């Protein structure tokens, strides 16, 4: 069993509260989501507060909070952040990150790179290797849309950082006629609509479809988050949409075949550092949309790459953690005496195994409970053999009543758990 929560150490808790005007999720007025801090609320309100109100015809920039529960994920590991944790919040269209708590600098994260390459960034130069995302970049869920291109389909056409072998020459006003399939194969075909290139970004060496260029520079009514005043004819995606919302283009625009609301469609897709944009000729006046990148990244990070734990490990009748099962992911556990006498000390042992690897250097928490009584102990970092242990006194435990112990290891932001039992005599 795993919970999608992150540890908030006392140090990190103190640092964050000293830097933020509020770090507690709160309910905003007017049907807005809960927000983890005022900086996130200000960014959301400016662009999304007026969506779906009379006279405002545009889609969300951020949208609802993923899962509708602000407690799902509020902090994620990031090496250079205060206390090694960075405050985040997931919305349908993207993830907000508080990069500079002292100045309130909020960005939307380079999520596309992580999904395509499988490299989860946990610091400026710290990466964790996971499987690339197998979620569709556009259209219906891959479970009912199995032939649509997924993020991993773009691994051979994508550029991150400076121009590379995947970059292209500038082709202003050229007709967009490149098609990509789920296998990542690129071909030339006759598009359903003659769309053209509108701009070129030398920073990554990619052309941008004019429909996407126009979308990034969209103007309309926005909201002053401090006063609630409606402001007319403003840049919807801030005065610097590349830096604050979209990032640079990391692929050329490609046509793809995907199901939309159950119907097979040919849709134009382009990947940017921070967003995915789509153009669907079958739609009405609003043909350009942002993909549900926040949903997709959350699914990839917290569902697709969290393996199901193996069945609980039985407590050995003799010995303790004599060997390690190197399959799957599990928490092994045992006690030094399954029938400890009253008044004695009891030592609990645990070992964490993830993807067949014994994890070292991670502390364990053991929580004891029977009836309404609870107690706990925390080990030091697990040793070179992966074993962690801590000791409690069982004087107060009731004789002949089974005590349940919940063992928890927190590793890479995931709580891995298992339970074991003993009976004081």
ABEGO torsion letter per residue (X at the ends): XBBBBBBBBAAAAAAAAAABABABBBBBBGGBBBBABAAAAAAAAAAAAABGBBGBBBBBAAEBBBGGBAAABABBBBAABBGGBBBBBBBAAEBBBBABAAAGBBBAEBAAAAAAAGBBBAEAABBBBBBBBABBABEBBAAABAABBBAAAAAAABBBEBBBAABBBBBBGBBBABBBBAAGBBBBBBBABBBBBABBBAAAGBBBBAAAAAAAABBEBBBBAAAGBBBBGBBAAEABAAAAAAEBBABBBBBBBBBBGGBBBBBBBBBBAABBBBBBAABBABABBBBBAAAAAAAAAAAAABBBBBBBBBBBABEBGABBBABEBBBBBBBABABBBBGBBBBBBBBBBBGGBBBBGBBBBBBBBBEABBBBBBBBBBBAAGBBBBBBBAAABBBGBBBBBBBBBBBGGBBBBBBBBBBBX
